[in-house]
Amino acid sequence: MKKVKLGFYAVKFGSVALCHGASLVVTHDKSTLRELAPVNKGHVYQTVYLHHVLDGLALGAEYDFDTPAFNVLKEHIELSEFTHRVLDEAEPTFHRVKLAV
């Protein structure tokens, strides 16, 4: 089975990830992520695959995807099973997704 890449997330010091509150920030490309978490501040970028996100969502995790990463995600999930909120207070726009309860 081919892995579906959604994008990247930033981690600092091994366990501290770039988040909006409790939501892990995922961007489709590293350049967008670099604007949010500059590499010179100690962040490293890791690839995010669809199967990891689905596992996390099933365990109650919450993710903020930029629009391109969200578009890839919604090609592979039934969005009605999740709560979805558009965070458009700042650029770029993010989409918060978590499992509906």
HELIX and SHEET records of a PDB file:
HELIX    1   1 LYS A   30  LEU A   36  1                                   7    
HELIX    2   2 VAL A   39  LYS A   41  5                                   3    
HELIX    3   3 LEU A   50  ALA A   58  1                                   9    
HELIX    4   4 THR A   67  LYS A   74  1                                   8    
HELIX    5   5 LEU A   79  GLU A   81  5                                   3    
SHEET    1   A 3 VAL A  16  ALA A  17  0                                        
SHEET    2   A 3 LYS A   5  LYS A  12 -1                                        
SHEET    3   A 3 HIS A  43  TYR A  49 -1                                        
SHEET    1   B 5 CYS A  19  HIS A  20  0                                        
SHEET    2   B 5 SER A  23  VAL A  26 -1                                        
SHEET    3   B 5 GLU A  62  ASP A  66  1                                        
SHEET    4   B 5 PHE A  94  LEU A  99 -1                                        
SHEET    5   B 5 PHE A  82  LEU A  87 -1                                        
END                                                                             
